[in-house]
């Protein structure tokens, strides 16, 4: 954790773990935001229930991916994509 204080913001953002964590979190956010539309497309209905199993499952999957992305970002691996 103390290594975060010595890195510039650019070096921190270019770490492989941070880049991959951001990508995983963005995929999770997209799943959360698109869960209702995906459920409506699969069920071929205009209205869905908030208790629909597919809808709830997609929301949980998206939230889990966001959490996994945040954990990946916190991994203390020092390799960066930036070579100065």
Secondary structure, 3 states (H helix, E strand, C coil): CCHHHHCCHHHHHCEHHHHHHHHHHHHHHHHHHHHHHHHHHHHCCCCCCCCCHHHHHHHHHHHHHHHHHHHHHCCCCCCECCCC
